[in-house]
Amino acid sequence: MRPIEPVHLRLHLRLRSLKSRLAAWVILPSLMIFAIDLAVSYRGSEQIATLVQQQLLHGAAAMISEHLTASEGAYEISVPPAAFELLRNDFRDRVYYAIYTPDGRLVAGDGQLPPYAGEIGSESETFFLTRLRDEAVRTIAYAYVIPSSPQGESVITQVAQTLRYHEQFRDELLSSTIRRHLYLLAVTFFFLAIAFRWMLKPLVEFSDTLKARQPGSLEKLDENDAPSELEPVIHALNNYAQRLNHTLQSYEKFVADTAHHLRNSFAVIGSQVNFARRSAGVDPAQREVLAAIQKTLGKCTRVINQLLMLASLDQRKKAAAPTRKTPLAAVVASVIEELAPLGLQKDIELGVESLDENVSVAAPERLLRELLTNLVGNAILHMNKAGHVSVSLVSSGREATLTVADDGIGIPEALREKVFERFFRVDESNPDGSGLGMAIVKEICDSIEARVTLSSSAENRGLRVEVRFPQGR
């Protein structure tokens, strides 16, 4: 029984498709109707072929009977060749005839054709099937009153023909009917395929619309141009998005309020620690502990600020509005100047290789500043020795490229995609990293439709980060 299960499962999955169900409910009845019509057509073809043969047999029997004369109990006949020509065909059917008196006496013809044993009314006929010389034949028994007989004598003229042409004629009629039905089915299925595609096109477009939405987007779907069948689905999705948006707003407000309270509390604690460090009665050991506390508070404040930035980016995704362009070169110069003291403190040289003053990006200045601060700040913080960090900004065609390169330890190629995950750190032993810097960079790039890539710097050393901004919008 096990080998059958996958087939049953595949059939079940196929029937879950609306297109498959619709096709099944249209095609299966069509095939059933075709099968029923085929049986009816076979019966009709048999009846037509039989009727044609009966008419030919009747004509032959009438011709033969009309050439029969009777005189004083004797019969004379001259069988016309036209009677047999009437039954001639390409299949060389055998034709037999015999004329009997009502009492069964053979008048003329083939005596192997037995006389009809039933009752036949005057000037009437009957048809029946029998076998002659090991072959099926259709026979007419035709009761004929001889006009030349003064006593009104009658005879029974029998003409028999084999069924070769009858069967071929029937098969040709049936084949012609089947061909017409197959053509009709082919045309029907062709237009059904077009109709299915046309009918299901709104569903496909609706699916594409959902796929094209930005992650985290909770905008309402438009119900105006949607088919009536999709309106309940769209209404349900909009209602769900509205409820989810309310839940997320409550959660984000809670996180933001908590972060603000923590930041204020850390600021108060930092002020108290700073005041304690300046007190005259603090010995060196206590001063060292207070310095460590102040450093930890600074790190916690930085993490909270980064979390608030991520929350604001999530909000931006949900309600993205057109933003005016910001000159990027000025932001680069400002960030380099701001981080220069940190670079000097760690013996790291900050430099600008090229700076295109004409590059402007459709994004808020605070996001671009956060982007650069994280890229350059990460490069400085993760250099475990003296080195060099360079920034360049160039424009080419419809893109502007911001590059931040360093000659530090770099990031292994296998981990370059993972660094964009929140709280992922390449070097867990580095106490200065929070695992949020590159995640913020990726979130900012996604929100302003930019692309960020990581690679190695020259000579396969250090890290090279490239951010490509779309231009010409």
C-alpha positions as CSV (number, residue, x, y, z in Angstrom):
1,M,0.0,0.0,0.0
2,R,2.9,2.4,0.6
3,P,3.8,3.0,-3.1
4,I,0.2,4.2,-3.8
5,E,0.2,7.0,-1.2
6,P,2.4,9.5,-3.1
7,V,0.1,9.2,-6.2
8,H,-3.0,9.8,-4.0
9,L,-1.3,12.7,-2.3
10,R,-0.3,14.3,-5.7
11,L,-3.9,13.9,-6.9
12,H,-5.2,15.5,-3.7
13,L,-2.8,18.4,-4.1
14,R,-3.8,18.9,-7.7
15,L,-7.5,19.0,-6.8
16,R,-6.8,21.7,-4.3
17,S,-6.0,24.0,-7.2
18,L,-9.0,26.1,-8.3
19,K,-8.0,25.7,-11.9
20,S,-7.8,21.9,-11.6
21,R,-11.2,21.8,-9.9
22,L,-12.8,24.0,-12.5
23,A,-11.2,22.0,-15.3
24,A,-12.4,18.7,-13.7
25,W,-16.0,20.0,-13.4
26,V,-15.9,21.0,-17.1
27,I,-13.8,18.4,-18.7
28,L,-15.1,15.3,-16.9
29,P,-18.8,16.0,-17.8
30,S,-17.7,16.8,-21.4
31,L,-16.0,13.4,-21.6
32,M,-19.0,11.7,-20.2
33,I,-21.3,13.4,-22.7
34,F,-18.8,12.4,-25.4
35,A,-18.9,8.8,-24.3
36,I,-22.7,8.7,-24.2
37,D,-23.0,10.5,-27.6
38,L,-20.5,8.0,-29.0
39,A,-22.8,5.1,-28.0
40,V,-25.8,6.9,-29.4
41,S,-23.8,7.7,-32.6
42,Y,-22.8,4.0,-33.0
43,R,-26.5,3.0,-32.8
44,G,-27.5,5.7,-35.2
45,S,-24.7,4.7,-37.7
46,E,-25.9,1.1,-37.5
47,Q,-29.5,2.2,-38.1
48,I,-28.5,4.3,-41.1
49,A,-26.3,1.7,-42.7
50,T,-29.1,-0.9,-42.1
51,L,-31.7,1.4,-43.7
52,V,-29.6,2.0,-46.7
53,Q,-29.0,-1.7,-47.3
54,Q,-32.7,-2.4,-46.8
55,Q,-33.7,0.1,-49.4
56,L,-31.2,-1.4,-51.9
57,L,-32.5,-4.9,-51.1
58,H,-36.1,-3.6,-51.6
59,G,-35.2,-2.1,-55.0
60,A,-33.5,-5.3,-56.1
61,A,-36.4,-7.5,-55.0
62,A,-38.9,-5.2,-56.7
63,M,-37.0,-5.3,-60.0
64,I,-36.7,-9.1,-59.9
65,S,-40.4,-9.5,-59.1
66,E,-41.5,-7.3,-61.9
67,H,-39.9,-9.5,-64.5
68,L,-41.8,-12.6,-63.3
69,T,-44.7,-13.9,-65.4
70,A,-47.1,-16.8,-64.7
71,S,-49.2,-18.7,-67.3
72,E,-51.2,-21.9,-66.5
73,G,-49.2,-22.7,-63.4
74,A,-45.8,-22.1,-65.0
75,Y,-43.5,-19.3,-64.2
76,E,-41.1,-17.5,-66.4
77,I,-38.5,-14.9,-65.3
78,S,-35.7,-13.0,-66.9
79,V,-33.6,-11.5,-64.1
80,P,-32.5,-8.0,-65.0
81,P,-28.8,-7.3,-64.5
82,A,-29.7,-3.9,-63.0
83,A,-31.1,-5.6,-60.0
84,F,-27.6,-7.0,-59.1
85,E,-25.9,-3.8,-60.2
86,L,-27.9,-2.0,-57.6
87,L,-26.2,-4.1,-54.9
88,R,-22.7,-4.0,-56.4
89,N,-19.9,-2.3,-54.3
90,D,-16.2,-2.3,-53.9
91,F,-16.3,-4.9,-51.1
92,R,-17.7,-7.6,-53.4
93,D,-20.6,-8.5,-51.2
94,R,-22.3,-11.7,-52.2
95,V,-25.8,-11.5,-53.4
96,Y,-28.3,-14.3,-53.5
97,Y,-32.0,-14.5,-54.7
98,A,-34.7,-17.0,-54.6
99,I,-38.4,-16.9,-55.6
100,Y,-40.9,-19.1,-53.7
101,T,-44.5,-19.8,-54.0
102,P,-46.5,-19.3,-50.8
103,D,-46.4,-23.0,-50.2
104,G,-42.6,-23.0,-50.3
105,R,-42.0,-24.3,-53.8
106,L,-38.9,-22.8,-55.4
107,V,-39.7,-20.9,-58.6
108,A,-36.2,-19.5,-59.4
109,G,-33.0,-18.7,-57.8
110,D,-30.6,-20.3,-55.3
111,G,-32.3,-23.0,-53.4
112,Q,-29.8,-22.7,-50.5
113,L,-31.6,-19.5,-49.5
114,P,-34.3,-21.0,-47.4
115,P,-37.9,-19.8,-47.7
116,Y,-39.3,-17.4,-45.2
117,A,-41.3,-19.3,-42.7
118,G,-43.4,-16.4,-41.3
119,E,-46.5,-14.7,-42.5
120,I,-46.2,-11.8,-45.0
121,G,-49.1,-9.7,-46.1
122,S,-49.7,-9.0,-49.8
123,E,-47.4,-6.4,-51.3
124,S,-45.5,-6.2,-48.0
125,E,-42.0,-7.0,-47.0
126,T,-39.9,-8.1,-44.0
127,F,-36.2,-8.1,-43.3
128,F,-34.2,-10.5,-41.2
129,L,-30.7,-11.7,-40.6
130,T,-29.5,-15.2,-41.2
131,R,-26.4,-17.1,-42.2
132,L,-25.7,-18.5,-45.7
133,R,-22.5,-20.4,-46.6
134,D,-21.0,-19.5,-43.2
135,E,-21.5,-15.8,-43.6
136,A,-24.0,-13.4,-42.1
137,V,-26.5,-12.0,-44.6
138,R,-29.4,-9.6,-44.5
139,T,-32.4,-10.9,-46.4
140,I,-35.6,-9.3,-47.6
141,A,-38.8,-11.4,-48.1
142,Y,-41.0,-9.5,-50.5
143,A,-44.6,-10.6,-51.2
144,Y,-45.5,-9.9,-54.8
145,V,-48.8,-10.4,-56.7
146,I,-48.1,-11.3,-60.3
147,P,-50.1,-8.8,-62.5
148,S,-50.2,-11.2,-65.5
149,S,-51.7,-14.0,-63.5
150,P,-55.5,-14.3,-64.0
151,Q,-55.9,-16.1,-60.7
152,G,-53.9,-13.4,-58.8
153,E,-51.1,-15.7,-58.0
154,S,-48.4,-14.4,-55.6
155,V,-44.8,-15.2,-54.9
156,I,-42.3,-14.4,-52.2
157,T,-39.1,-12.9,-53.6
158,Q,-36.1,-13.1,-51.3
159,V,-32.9,-11.2,-51.9
160,A,-29.9,-11.6,-49.5
161,Q,-26.6,-9.7,-49.3
162,T,-23.6,-10.1,-47.1
163,L,-22.7,-7.4,-44.6
164,R,-19.3,-6.3,-45.7
165,Y,-20.3,-3.0,-47.2
166,H,-22.9,-2.5,-44.4
167,E,-20.2,-2.8,-41.7
168,Q,-17.7,-0.5,-43.6
169,F,-20.4,2.1,-44.2
170,R,-21.4,2.0,-40.5
171,D,-17.7,2.4,-39.4
172,E,-17.2,5.3,-41.8
173,L,-20.3,7.1,-40.4
174,L,-19.1,6.4,-36.9
175,S,-15.5,7.6,-37.7
176,S,-16.8,10.8,-39.2
177,T,-18.9,11.4,-36.1
178,I,-16.0,10.8,-33.8
179,R,-13.7,13.1,-35.8
180,R,-16.3,15.9,-35.6
181,H,-16.6,15.4,-31.9
182,L,-12.9,15.3,-31.4
183,Y,-12.5,18.6,-33.4
184,L,-15.3,20.0,-31.3
185,L,-13.7,18.9,-28.0
186,A,-10.3,20.3,-29.1
187,V,-11.8,23.6,-30.0
188,T,-13.8,23.6,-26.7
189,F,-10.8,22.7,-24.6
190,F,-8.7,25.4,-26.4
191,F,-11.3,28.1,-25.6
192,L,-11.7,26.7,-22.1
193,A,-8.0,27.1,-21.5
194,I,-8.2,30.7,-22.7
195,A,-11.3,31.2,-20.5
196,F,-9.6,29.7,-17.5
197,R,-6.6,32.0,-18.0
198,W,-8.9,35.0,-18.4
199,M,-11.1,34.1,-15.5
200,L,-8.2,33.4,-13.1
201,K,-6.1,36.4,-14.3
202,P,-7.5,38.6,-11.5
203,L,-6.5,35.9,-8.9
204,V,-3.0,35.8,-10.4
205,E,-2.7,39.6,-10.4
206,F,-4.0,39.7,-6.8
207,S,-1.3,37.2,-5.9
208,D,1.4,39.3,-7.7
209,T,0.2,42.4,-5.9
210,L,0.6,40.6,-2.5
211,K,4.1,39.4,-3.5
212,A,5.2,42.9,-4.6
213,R,4.3,44.4,-1.2
214,Q,7.1,45.4,1.0
215,P,7.8,43.2,4.0
216,G,5.9,44.5,7.0
217,S,3.5,46.6,4.8
218,L,0.0,46.9,6.3
219,E,-1.6,49.1,3.7
220,K,-5.1,48.3,2.8
221,L,-5.8,46.5,-0.5
222,D,-8.0,48.2,-3.1
223,E,-11.4,46.6,-3.4
224,N,-12.8,48.8,-6.2
225,D,-11.4,47.0,-9.3
226,A,-11.4,43.5,-7.7
227,P,-13.8,40.8,-8.9
228,S,-16.8,40.3,-6.6
229,E,-15.5,36.8,-5.7
230,L,-12.3,38.3,-4.3
231,E,-14.0,41.1,-2.3
232,P,-14.6,38.9,0.8
233,V,-10.9,37.8,0.8
234,I,-9.7,41.4,0.3
235,H,-12.1,42.6,3.0
236,A,-10.8,39.9,5.4
237,L,-7.2,40.7,4.7
238,N,-7.8,44.4,5.2
239,N,-9.6,43.7,8.5
240,Y,-6.7,41.5,9.6
241,A,-4.1,44.1,8.6
242,Q,-6.0,46.7,10.5
243,R,-6.1,44.6,13.7
244,L,-2.5,43.6,13.2
245,N,-1.4,47.2,12.7
246,H,-3.2,48.2,15.9
247,T,-1.4,45.3,17.8
248,L,2.0,46.3,16.4
249,Q,1.5,50.0,17.1
250,S,0.7,49.1,20.7
251,Y,3.7,46.9,20.9
252,E,6.0,49.5,19.3
253,K,4.7,52.2,21.5
254,F,5.5,50.0,24.5
255,V,9.0,49.3,23.2
256,A,9.6,53.0,22.4
257,D,8.3,54.2,25.7
258,T,10.4,51.6,27.5
259,A,13.5,52.5,25.5
260,H,13.0,56.2,26.3
261,H,12.6,55.5,29.9
262,L,15.7,53.4,29.9
263,R,17.7,56.0,28.0
264,N,16.6,58.7,30.5
265,S,17.5,56.4,33.4
266,F,20.9,55.6,31.9
267,A,21.5,59.3,31.4
268,V,20.7,60.0,35.0
269,I,22.9,57.1,36.2
270,G,25.7,58.3,33.8
271,S,25.5,61.8,35.3
272,Q,25.7,60.4,38.8
273,V,28.6,58.2,37.9
274,N,30.4,61.1,36.2
275,F,29.8,63.3,39.3
276,A,31.2,60.5,41.5
277,R,34.3,60.2,39.4
278,R,35.0,63.9,39.9
279,S,34.6,63.6,43.7
280,A,37.9,64.1,45.7
281,G,37.3,61.2,48.0
282,V,37.3,58.5,45.3
283,D,40.3,56.3,45.3
284,P,41.9,55.0,42.1
285,A,40.2,51.5,42.3
286,Q,36.8,53.1,42.7
287,R,37.5,55.5,39.9
288,E,38.4,52.5,37.6
289,V,35.1,50.8,38.5
290,L,33.1,54.0,37.8
291,A,34.9,54.3,34.5
292,A,33.9,50.8,33.6
293,I,30.3,51.5,34.6
294,Q,30.2,54.6,32.5
295,K,31.6,52.8,29.5
296,T,28.9,50.1,29.9
297,L,26.2,52.7,30.3
298,G,27.4,54.3,27.0
299,K,27.3,51.0,25.3
300,C,23.7,50.3,26.6
301,T,22.6,53.8,25.5
302,R,24.1,53.1,22.0
303,V,22.1,49.8,21.8
304,I,18.9,51.5,22.9
305,N,19.4,54.2,20.2
306,Q,20.0,51.5,17.6
307,L,16.8,49.7,18.7
308,L,14.8,53.0,18.4
309,M,16.3,53.5,15.0
310,L,15.2,50.0,13.9
311,A,11.7,50.7,15.2
312,S,11.5,54.0,13.3
313,L,12.6,52.1,10.1
314,D,9.8,49.6,10.6
315,Q,7.4,52.4,10.9
316,R,8.8,54.0,7.7
317,K,8.2,50.8,5.8
318,K,4.5,50.8,6.7
319,A,3.9,54.4,5.7
320,A,6.6,55.3,3.2
321,A,6.1,58.8,1.9
322,P,7.9,60.6,-0.9
323,T,11.1,62.2,0.4
324,R,13.0,65.1,-1.0
325,K,16.6,64.5,-2.1
326,T,19.5,65.0,0.3
327,P,23.1,65.9,-0.9
328,L,25.1,62.8,0.1
329,A,28.5,64.4,-0.1
330,A,27.8,66.8,2.7
331,V,26.6,63.9,4.9
332,V,29.8,62.0,4.2
333,A,32.0,64.9,5.1
334,S,30.0,65.5,8.3
335,V,30.2,61.9,9.5
336,I,34.0,61.7,8.7
337,E,34.6,64.8,10.8
338,E,32.4,63.5,13.6
339,L,34.2,60.1,13.8
340,A,37.7,61.4,13.3
341,P,38.4,61.6,17.0
342,L,37.4,58.0,17.5
343,G,39.8,57.1,14.6
344,L,42.6,59.0,16.1
345,Q,42.0,57.4,19.5
346,K,42.4,53.9,17.8
347,D,45.3,55.0,15.5
348,I,43.1,54.6,12.4
349,E,43.4,57.0,9.5
350,L,40.1,58.2,8.0
351,G,40.3,59.3,4.4
352,V,38.1,60.2,1.4
353,E,39.3,58.9,-2.0
354,S,36.7,60.6,-4.2
355,L,33.6,62.6,-3.4
356,D,31.1,63.5,-6.1
357,E,29.4,66.7,-4.9
358,N,26.5,66.2,-7.3
359,V,25.1,63.0,-5.8
360,S,21.7,63.4,-4.1
361,V,19.7,60.6,-2.7
362,A,15.9,60.5,-2.1
363,A,16.1,59.8,1.6
364,P,16.0,61.7,4.9
365,E,19.3,63.1,6.0
366,R,19.0,61.3,9.4
367,L,18.8,57.9,7.7
368,L,21.8,58.6,5.5
369,R,23.8,59.9,8.5
370,E,22.9,56.7,10.5
371,L,23.9,54.6,7.5
372,L,27.3,56.2,7.2
373,T,27.9,56.3,10.9
374,N,27.3,52.6,11.2
375,L,29.5,51.7,8.2
376,V,32.4,53.9,9.2
377,G,31.9,53.3,12.9
378,N,31.9,49.5,12.4
379,A,35.1,49.7,10.3
380,I,36.8,51.6,13.1
381,L,35.5,49.5,16.0
382,H,36.4,46.2,14.4
383,M,40.0,47.1,13.5
384,N,42.2,45.3,16.0
385,K,45.3,47.3,14.9
386,A,46.3,50.5,13.3
387,G,45.0,50.9,9.8
388,H,43.2,52.9,7.2
389,V,39.5,53.4,6.4
390,S,38.6,55.1,3.2
391,V,35.3,56.4,1.9
392,S,34.4,57.2,-1.8
393,L,31.3,58.5,-3.5
394,V,31.0,58.2,-7.3
395,S,28.1,58.5,-9.7
396,S,27.8,56.4,-12.9
397,G,24.6,56.5,-15.0
398,R,21.5,55.8,-13.0
399,E,23.4,54.8,-9.9
400,A,25.5,56.4,-7.2
401,T,27.9,54.1,-5.3
402,L,29.1,54.8,-1.8
403,T,32.1,52.6,-0.8
404,V,33.6,52.2,2.7
405,A,36.8,50.0,2.7
406,D,39.2,49.1,5.4
407,D,42.3,46.9,5.8
408,G,41.2,45.2,8.9
409,I,40.4,41.5,9.6
410,G,37.4,41.5,7.2
411,I,34.5,39.1,7.3
412,P,34.6,35.5,6.0
413,E,32.6,35.1,2.8
414,A,30.4,32.4,4.4
415,L,29.2,34.9,7.1
416,R,28.7,38.0,4.9
417,E,24.9,37.5,4.6
418,K,24.5,36.6,8.2
419,V,26.0,39.9,9.4
420,F,22.7,41.6,8.3
421,E,20.8,39.7,10.9
422,R,20.0,41.4,14.1
423,F,22.3,40.7,17.0
424,F,24.7,38.6,14.9
425,R,28.3,39.2,15.7
426,V,31.3,37.8,13.8
427,D,33.6,38.2,16.8
428,E,31.8,37.3,20.0
429,S,34.8,38.3,22.0
430,N,34.7,41.9,20.9
431,P,32.9,43.8,23.7
432,D,32.3,46.9,21.6
433,G,30.0,45.2,19.1
434,S,26.2,45.0,19.5
435,G,25.3,43.0,16.4
436,L,22.9,45.8,15.2
437,G,25.1,48.0,13.1
438,M,24.9,46.1,9.8
439,A,21.3,45.1,10.4
440,I,20.4,48.9,10.6
441,V,22.4,49.4,7.4
442,K,20.4,46.7,5.6
443,E,17.1,48.1,6.9
444,I,17.9,51.6,5.8
445,C,19.0,50.4,2.3
446,D,15.7,48.4,2.0
447,S,13.6,51.4,3.0
448,I,15.2,53.7,0.4
449,E,15.5,51.1,-2.3
450,A,19.3,50.9,-2.2
451,R,21.5,47.8,-2.5
452,V,24.3,46.9,-0.1
453,T,27.0,44.3,-0.9
454,L,30.1,43.1,1.0
455,S,33.4,42.0,-0.5
456,S,37.1,41.9,0.3
457,S,39.3,44.9,-0.2
458,A,42.4,45.0,-2.3
459,E,44.7,41.9,-2.1
460,N,41.9,40.0,-0.4
461,R,42.3,41.9,2.9
462,G,39.8,43.8,5.0
463,L,36.2,44.5,4.1
464,R,34.7,46.5,1.3
465,V,31.1,47.7,1.6
466,E,29.3,49.1,-1.4
467,V,25.9,50.8,-1.2
468,R,24.3,51.6,-4.6
469,F,21.6,54.3,-4.6
470,P,19.2,54.7,-7.5
471,Q,19.5,58.0,-9.3
472,G,17.3,59.9,-11.7
473,R,14.0,59.7,-9.8
